[in-house]
Amino acid sequence: MYMSVLKTAMRLLFLVHFVKHYPLCRYTMKESIEVIKQRFHIIGNASLLNRAIEVAMQVASTDLSVLITGESGTGKESFSKIIHALSPYRRGNFIAINCGAIPEGTIDSELFGHEKGSFTGALESRKGYFEETNEGTIFLDEIGEMPLATQTKLLRVLEYGEYVKVGSSRVEKTKVRVVTATHVNLLYAIKEGTFREDLYYRLNTVPITIPPLRERGADVILLFHKFASDFAAKYRMKPLALTPAAKELFLTYAFPGNIRQLKNIVEQMALLEKEIVITPEVLEKYLPSEAKYALPVLYKKWMHNGSTEKAFIYGMLLDLKREVAELKELILDPSVSPVKQQGYMPHVEHFPAEYKQENLDVPLLDREYSLKTVEDKQPPATAQEPIKKLSIEAQEQVLIRKSLQKNHGNRKHAADDLGISERTLYRKIKQYEIEAYSYKLKK
């Protein structure tokens, strides 16, 4: 009798443990997705969003590497938390790291740790993130910004679970679930030689694509009401409301900044507008003037007719239009020959006539535009007017020095002005040996 009672008790304990730690087993897949949305505060019913959540749930219980792709501001980190929470590693630590925010000279120390005295300033030994998250999950955001040397070490961790601290020769072991994310095209980075092909295929075992806000339809209105309610509680006011015409404008706006941009717009209106009912005239004040980037009726018609290919192409054209508008602000000195600069395009006026926009045979927006091609098209130089030959490196140095001088040596602000990451600026300063120059400016 006692054995029977004991067996029954053991079964009940197992059942309680199973339901407690595997709550999704009580639901169908559709119900489980709704539970996940509530748990991780994900708003929306778009089919592409639900599919991404479903894939995250299915892959969470495995040891497979996951690469999350999506535009900036779409909420990639939330999906990494879903994977961690439903995985066997959920009892361990979860750490999210932005690879683009860590300087190239210190990223190895941050990820793998270092020994005392291994470099100037290493006054004591330090654990790295891979040691801190042993038996847990590490989320590497903006993996495309990781230096090549560090990529090699990361590949070793993924393949064998091994790494070596900076300044040490001892091999350390770790068992970590690695989830990565990027908003850039890694295949293009492989072609450019800035990302390892073998690492890409090791990370991209299971891809998860987060849809941009402009592809989520009525989710925009749901998110607006969620943010309006949150800010109403925060600032002790009535929640904002949209007129039908304002809703229509919201539904046709491209949202280049995605959810982050929408949240900022709602908070600005909550703080600055006296009327709680938002009209299209009020809303347009908070949308970037370049596009009143509202998508034309044609785009909307394509979406409703199911012609997603045309809609996708049109969305890409809008992105190109926005980039052109930003690049036109970067006007070079007219006396300087057009040169290719990292992240920049020469102003249209500096191209030979046959390369201008009216000649449709030549793509103006080709980022691989060759300096040699431009020079070949120039008329032959006369004795009185020799062609100036300036190297790309020389022009980069000039731009970096000017930006540092303008921002009094502040690298973060200088990087923002140049349109590059702070880590990239740091690498360029070392490459061109202008560290002393920027240091003097700080003084």
C-alpha positions in Angstrom: 0.0 0.0 0.0 2.8 2.4 0.9 4.5 1.6 -2.3 1.3 2.4 -4.2 0.9 5.8 -2.5 4.6 6.5 -3.1 4.3 5.8 -6.8 1.2 8.0 -7.0 3.0 10.8 -5.2 6.0 10.5 -7.5 3.7 10.7 -10.6 2.0 13.8 -9.3 5.4 15.5 -8.5 6.6 14.6 -12.0 3.4 16.0 -13.6 3.6 19.2 -11.6 7.3 19.6 -12.6 6.5 18.9 -16.2 3.7 21.4 -16.4 5.7 24.0 -14.5 8.8 23.9 -16.7 7.1 23.0 -20.0 4.0 25.2 -19.9 3.6 25.2 -23.7 2.7 21.5 -23.7 -0.8 22.5 -22.4 -1.6 24.5 -25.5 -1.9 24.0 -29.3 0.7 25.7 -31.4 -1.7 28.7 -32.1 -2.4 29.0 -28.4 1.2 28.7 -27.5 2.1 31.6 -29.8 -0.4 33.8 -28.0 1.2 32.7 -24.6 4.6 33.6 -25.9 3.4 37.0 -27.1 2.0 37.8 -23.7 5.0 36.6 -21.8 7.5 38.6 -23.9 5.2 41.6 -24.6 5.1 41.1 -28.4 2.2 42.9 -30.0 0.8 41.9 -33.4 -1.0 39.3 -35.4 0.8 39.5 -38.8 1.4 36.0 -40.3 5.1 36.7 -40.9 5.5 37.6 -37.2 3.7 34.5 -36.1 5.8 32.4 -38.3 9.0 33.8 -36.8 7.7 33.1 -33.3 6.8 29.6 -34.3 10.3 28.9 -35.7 11.9 30.3 -32.5 9.7 28.0 -30.4 10.6 24.9 -32.5 14.3 25.5 -32.5 14.6 26.5 -28.8 14.8 22.9 -27.5 17.7 22.0 -29.7 21.4 22.9 -29.7 21.3 24.4 -33.2 22.8 27.8 -33.9 20.2 30.5 -34.8 20.8 33.6 -36.9 18.1 36.2 -36.5 17.9 38.7 -39.4 15.8 41.9 -39.6 16.1 45.6 -39.9 17.1 47.8 -37.0 14.3 48.3 -34.5 12.3 45.2 -35.3 12.9 43.5 -31.9 15.5 40.9 -32.6 16.6 40.7 -29.0 13.1 39.6 -27.9 13.4 36.5 -30.1 16.7 35.6 -28.6 15.0 35.8 -25.1 12.3 33.4 -26.4 14.9 30.9 -27.5 16.7 31.1 -24.2 13.5 30.8 -22.1 12.3 27.7 -23.9 15.7 26.0 -24.1 17.6 23.6 -21.9 19.9 26.5 -21.1 17.1 28.6 -19.5 18.5 28.1 -15.9 21.8 29.7 -16.9 22.6 33.3 -17.5 21.5 35.3 -20.6 23.7 38.0 -21.8 23.1 40.3 -24.9 26.1 41.9 -26.5 26.3 44.4 -29.3 29.4 43.5 -31.2 29.5 46.9 -33.0 29.6 48.8 -29.7 32.8 47.1 -28.5 36.2 48.5 -29.7 38.2 46.1 -31.8 41.1 46.2 -29.4 39.0 45.0 -26.4 36.4 42.7 -27.9 38.5 39.5 -27.4 39.0 40.4 -23.7 35.2 41.1 -23.3 34.2 37.8 -24.9 36.9 35.4 -23.7 38.4 37.2 -20.7 42.1 38.0 -20.0 44.9 37.2 -17.6 46.5 39.7 -15.3 49.3 41.7 -17.0 48.3 40.4 -20.5 48.1 44.0 -21.7 48.5 47.6 -20.4 45.7 48.2 -17.9 45.1 44.5 -17.2 45.6 44.9 -13.4 43.8 41.7 -12.6 42.3 38.6 -14.3 38.9 38.9 -15.7 36.2 36.5 -16.8 34.8 36.8 -20.3 31.2 36.6 -21.4 31.6 33.0 -22.5 32.8 32.0 -19.1 30.0 34.0 -17.3 27.3 32.4 -19.5 28.5 28.8 -19.2 25.4 26.6 -19.3 23.5 29.7 -20.5 22.8 31.7 -23.6 24.8 34.5 -25.2 23.2 36.8 -27.8 25.6 38.4 -30.2 23.8 41.3 -31.9 25.3 42.9 -35.0 27.5 39.9 -35.6 28.6 41.4 -38.9 30.6 44.1 -37.0 32.8 41.5 -35.3 36.5 41.6 -36.4 37.8 38.8 -38.5 40.3 37.6 -35.9 37.5 37.3 -33.3 35.3 35.5 -35.8 38.0 32.8 -36.0 37.9 32.4 -32.2 34.1 32.3 -32.2 34.1 29.5 -34.8 36.3 27.5 -32.4 33.8 28.0 -29.6 31.0 26.9 -31.8 32.8 23.8 -33.2 34.6 22.5 -30.1 33.4 24.6 -27.1 36.9 25.8 -26.6 38.5 29.2 -26.2 41.7 30.8 -24.8 41.8 33.9 -22.7 43.9 36.9 -23.8 47.4 36.4 -22.4 46.9 32.7 -21.6 47.9 29.5 -23.3 45.5 27.3 -21.4 42.4 26.0 -23.3 39.2 26.7 -21.5 35.9 24.8 -22.0 32.4 26.2 -22.2 28.9 25.0 -23.1 26.9 28.0 -24.3 23.9 28.4 -26.5 24.9 31.1 -29.1 22.2 33.1 -30.8 23.3 35.8 -33.3 21.6 38.7 -35.1 22.3 41.1 -37.9 20.6 43.8 -40.0 23.1 43.6 -42.8 23.5 41.2 -45.7 26.2 38.8 -44.5 26.6 37.2 -47.9 27.6 40.6 -49.2 30.0 40.9 -46.3 31.5 37.5 -47.2 32.0 38.8 -50.8 33.7 41.9 -49.4 36.0 39.8 -47.2 34.8 41.2 -43.9 33.0 38.1 -42.7 34.1 34.4 -42.7 32.1 32.1 -45.0 32.6 29.1 -42.8 31.3 31.0 -39.7 28.3 32.2 -41.7 27.1 28.7 -42.5 27.9 27.5 -38.9 25.7 30.3 -37.5 23.0 30.1 -40.1 21.9 26.6 -39.2 18.3 27.9 -38.6 17.5 31.4 -39.9 14.7 33.5 -38.3 13.6 36.5 -40.3 11.8 39.3 -38.4 9.5 41.3 -40.7 9.8 45.1 -40.8 6.9 47.1 -39.5 5.8 48.2 -43.0 5.0 44.5 -43.8 2.9 43.9 -40.7 -0.2 45.7 -41.8 -2.7 46.5 -39.0 -0.1 45.6 -36.3 1.0 49.3 -36.6 -2.3 50.4 -35.1 -2.2 47.8 -32.3 1.3 49.0 -31.4 0.2 52.6 -31.5 -2.5 51.9 -29.0 -0.1 49.9 -26.8 2.4 52.8 -26.7 -0.3 55.4 -26.3 -1.6 53.5 -23.3 1.9 53.1 -21.8 2.8 56.8 -22.1 -0.7 57.9 -20.8 0.1 56.0 -17.6 3.6 57.3 -17.5 2.7 61.0 -18.0 -0.7 60.8 -16.3 -2.8 61.8 -19.2 -5.5 60.4 -21.4 -4.3 58.1 -24.2 -3.9 59.4 -27.7 -6.4 58.5 -30.4 -6.2 58.5 -34.2 -8.8 59.8 -36.6 -9.6 57.4 -39.5 -7.5 59.5 -41.9 -4.6 59.4 -39.5 -4.9 55.6 -39.2 -4.8 55.5 -43.0 -1.6 57.5 -43.1 0.0 55.3 -40.4 -0.9 52.2 -42.4 0.8 53.5 -45.5 4.0 54.9 -43.9 7.2 53.0 -44.5 8.6 53.2 -40.9 12.3 53.0 -41.8 13.1 52.9 -38.0 10.4 50.2 -37.4 9.0 49.7 -33.9 11.6 52.0 -32.3 10.6 54.8 -34.5 6.9 54.3 -33.9 7.5 54.3 -30.1 9.5 57.6 -30.4 6.8 59.2 -32.5 4.0 58.3 -30.0 6.0 59.5 -27.0 6.8 62.8 -28.8 3.1 63.4 -29.5 2.1 62.4 -26.0 4.4 65.1 -24.6 4.0 67.9 -27.1 0.4 67.8 -28.4 -2.4 69.4 -26.4 -5.1 67.6 -28.2 -5.4 63.8 -27.7 -7.1 63.2 -31.0 -4.4 63.0 -33.7 -5.2 64.1 -37.2 -3.1 63.6 -40.4 -2.0 67.2 -40.2 -0.6 66.7 -36.7 0.9 63.3 -37.5 2.8 64.6 -40.5 4.8 67.0 -38.2 6.4 63.9 -36.6 7.1 62.0 -39.8 10.5 62.7 -41.5 9.8 65.3 -44.2 11.9 63.5 -46.8 9.2 60.8 -47.4 6.5 61.9 -45.7 7.8 58.4 -46.6 4.1 57.4 -47.0 3.8 54.6 -49.5 1.7 55.5 -52.5 -1.7 54.0 -53.1 -0.2 51.8 -55.8 2.0 50.0 -53.2 -1.0 49.5 -51.0 -3.0 48.1 -53.9 -0.2 45.6 -54.7 -0.2 44.4 -51.1 -4.0 43.9 -51.1 -3.8 42.0 -54.4 -1.2 39.7 -53.1 1.6 40.9 -55.4 4.2 40.9 -52.7 7.1 40.8 -55.2 6.1 44.2 -56.7 5.6 45.5 -53.2 8.9 44.3 -52.1 10.7 45.9 -55.1 8.9 49.1 -54.5 9.9 49.1 -50.8 13.6 48.6 -51.9 13.2 51.6 -54.2 11.9 53.7 -51.4 15.0 52.7 -49.3 17.3 53.7 -52.2 15.5 57.1 -52.5 16.1 57.7 -48.8 19.7 56.8 -49.1 20.2 59.1 -52.0 18.7 62.0 -50.0 21.1 61.3 -47.2 24.1 61.0 -49.5 23.4 64.2 -51.3 24.1 66.0 -48.0 27.7 64.9 -48.3 29.0 67.4 -50.9 32.7 67.1 -51.6 34.9 70.1 -52.6 34.3 70.7 -56.3 38.1 70.8 -56.9 38.5 67.2 -55.7 38.1 64.4 -58.2 35.3 61.9 -57.4 36.6 59.2 -55.2 35.1 56.2 -53.6 34.9 56.7 -49.8 33.9 54.1 -47.2 30.2 54.5 -46.7 29.9 57.6 -49.0 29.1 58.4 -52.6 30.4 61.4 -54.5 27.9 64.2 -55.2 26.2 63.8 -58.6 27.6 67.0 -59.9 31.1 65.5 -59.7 30.4 62.7 -62.1 31.0 63.1 -65.8 27.9 63.9 -67.8 27.4 60.4 -69.1 27.2 59.1 -65.5 24.5 61.5 -64.4 21.0 60.4 -63.7 19.5 61.2 -67.1 21.7 58.4 -68.6 19.8 55.3 -67.6 22.3 52.9 -69.1 24.7 53.5 -66.2 23.6 52.8 -62.6 24.2 55.9 -60.5 23.8 54.1 -57.2 26.5 51.5 -57.8 28.5 51.4 -54.5 31.3 49.6 -56.3 31.8 52.6 -58.6 35.4 52.5 -59.7 37.8 55.5 -59.4 39.6 54.2 -62.5 36.4 54.1 -64.5 35.7 57.8 -63.6 39.2 58.8 -64.5 39.1 57.0 -67.8 36.0 59.0 -68.8 37.7 62.4 -68.0 38.9 64.5 -71.0 42.7 64.4 -71.5 44.5 66.8 -69.2 46.2 69.8 -70.7 49.6 71.2 -69.7 47.8 74.0 -67.9 45.3 71.8 -66.1 46.8 68.6 -64.8 44.4 66.1 -63.3 44.6 65.9 -59.5 45.2 62.3 -58.3 44.2 61.9 -54.7 44.1 58.4 -53.1 41.1 57.1 -51.2 43.2 56.8 -48.1 44.2 60.5 -48.3 40.5 61.5 -48.6 39.6 59.3 -45.6 42.3 60.9 -43.5 41.1 64.4 -44.4 37.4 63.5 -43.5 38.4 61.8 -40.2 40.6 64.7 -39.2 38.0 67.3 -40.0 35.3 65.3 -38.1 37.5 64.9 -35.1 38.4 68.6 -35.1 34.7 69.5 -35.5 33.8 67.3 -32.5 36.8 68.3 -30.4 38.2 64.8 -30.4 34.9 63.0 -29.4 35.1 59.8 -31.3 31.5 58.8 -30.8 30.2 62.1 -32.2 32.8 62.0 -35.0 31.7 58.5 -36.0 28.1 59.6 -36.1 29.0 62.5 -38.4 30.9 60.2 -40.7 28.1 57.6 -40.8 30.3 54.8 -39.5 30.5 52.8 -36.3 32.8 53.9 -33.5 34.7 50.7 -33.8 35.4 51.4 -37.5 36.5 54.9 -36.7 38.9 53.5 -34.0 40.4 51.1 -36.6 40.9 54.0 -39.1 42.6 56.2 -36.5 45.1 53.4 -35.8 45.5 52.6 -39.5 46.4 56.2 -40.4 48.3 56.9 -37.1 46.3 59.9 -36.1 45.8 58.9 -32.5 48.0 61.7 -31.3 46.1 64.2 -33.4 42.8 63.3 -31.9 44.3 63.2 -28.3 45.6 66.8 -28.7 42.1 67.9 -29.7 40.7 66.4 -26.5 43.1 68.6 -24.5 
